[in-house]
Amino acid sequence: MVIRAPKDFWAGLLFIAIGTGAIVVGASYPLGTAARMGPGYFPRILGILLIVLGAIIALNGIRVPGEPIPKWVWRPTLVVLGAVVLYGLIVAHLGVAISTVILIVMSAAASHEFRLKESIISGILLSALAVGVFVIGLSLQLPIWPTFIGG
């Protein structure tokens, strides 16, 4: 077997692994029926879909020539992971609005195409979306603003 598109092949295997994990986790929950879905229904269906999609992508990686896997770049990976960890540490203290802007700007800084003005605008828009969905829509108990601003 010759892997002609390593990127596609390994991405397909990753999808298959995640799909298998979803099925294993969902196996301990009742399945239910399509009309009355149980808590295990969604993870199993999602797992099956991921496995099928992964198999298609992996087979495509064997049949069709494609790009090799590029050299791993650590800086963007560490910056984005650091931004997510920092968000988790500061969201309860600074609120969702400010923490989301910091997360977006820090994550964008990982790119060689980073532009501060665009990142701040994106951060503000995504911050408004996060507040609307998670704090207002889903009623999560997270502060929108820091206590010294919003009380």
N, C-alpha and C positions, 0 to 999 in steps of 0.2 A: 504494500500500500504506500503510495506516494502522496504526501500532503502538498498540494499545489498552492493553496492559499492558507498559510498558517494562522493568519488573523481570524479568518472565518472559522476554521476548524476549532481552534481553542475557544473562541467565543461560543460556538455551538456546544462544546463540552461543558462550558461554564453554565449555560442555560439548562442543560440536562441535569447538572449537579444541583442547581438551585431548585429546579422542578422536582427532583427526587426528594430533596430536603423538605419541600412544602408538602409533598404527599406523606412523608414519614411523620411530620408534625401533625398534619390533619388527620392521620389515621386513628389517633386517640380520641377524636371527637365524633359524635354521631353525625352520619351523613344526611339523613332526611331524604326528601324527595325533591324533584324540580319544583313542585307546587309549594312544598313546605320545607324549605332548605334548613338544614341543621348547621351548627357551627363548623363542621368538617367539610361541608359542601364546597365552599369557595376555595379553601387551600388545595383541595384535591383537584378541582377543575382547573385552577390556575397552574398547578403542578403538571397536570397532563398537557395543557397547552404549551407550557415552557419546554417540556420534554420533546413534543412534536416539533416546535419551532427550532429548538436546539439541534435536533436530528437533521432537519432540512438544511440548516446553516452549516453544520459539520460536514454533511455529504457534499454540499456545494463547495466546501473547502478542499475536498478531495478531487472533485471533478473539474473545477474551473480555476485557471491560474489567477492568482491574486497577489496582494502585497505581503511582504514578510512582516514579522512583528518588529516594530521599531525598538530602538534602544530605550530602556526604562529611564525616565527622568524623575529624580526624587524630589526636587524642589517643589514643583506644583502639587505633587501628592501630599507632601508634608504640610504645605501652606493650607491646602483645602481641609485636610484632617485637623490641623491646628485651629482653623476658623470654626469648624463644627464643635470641637471640644470647648473652645472659648465661648461659643454661643450657649452651650449647655451650662457653663459656669456662671455666665452673667445675666441670663434671661430673667431670673427671679429677682435680680437686684436692679437692673436697668430697664426692664420691661421689654415687651415684644417689639415695639416700634424701633427703639434705638438699637437693640441687639440684632435685629434683622438687617438693618442698614450696615452695621459693623460686619456681620457675616458675609453679606454680598460684596462689600468693598474689599474685604480681606481675601475672599475666594477669587475675585476678579484679578487681584494683584498677582495671582499665581501665573497668569497668562502673560506672554510676551507682547500681547496686543492691548495691554491694560491702559485704560483712559479713566482718570479720576472722575471727571464730570459725568460721563456716561454711567459709571459704576454707582455714583451717588444717586442719580436719577432712577436707575434700576432698583437700587436699594430702597428708595422711598416708595416706589410703586409696589414692589414686592412686600414691603413692610405693611402697607395699607391692605394688601390682599391677605397677608397672614393674620392681621388683626381682625379683618372681616370674617375670615373663615374659622379661625381657631378660637379666638376670644369671644366674638359676638355670635357667630353661627353655631359653633359647637359648645359654647359656654365653658371652655377650659378655664381653670382657675389660675390664670397667668395675668400679671399686671401689664397694662398697656404702656404705661409710663413709669419712670422711677418714682419712688415715694416722695422725693424732694421736689418733683414737678407736679405729679398728678395726685398727691395726697395718698 
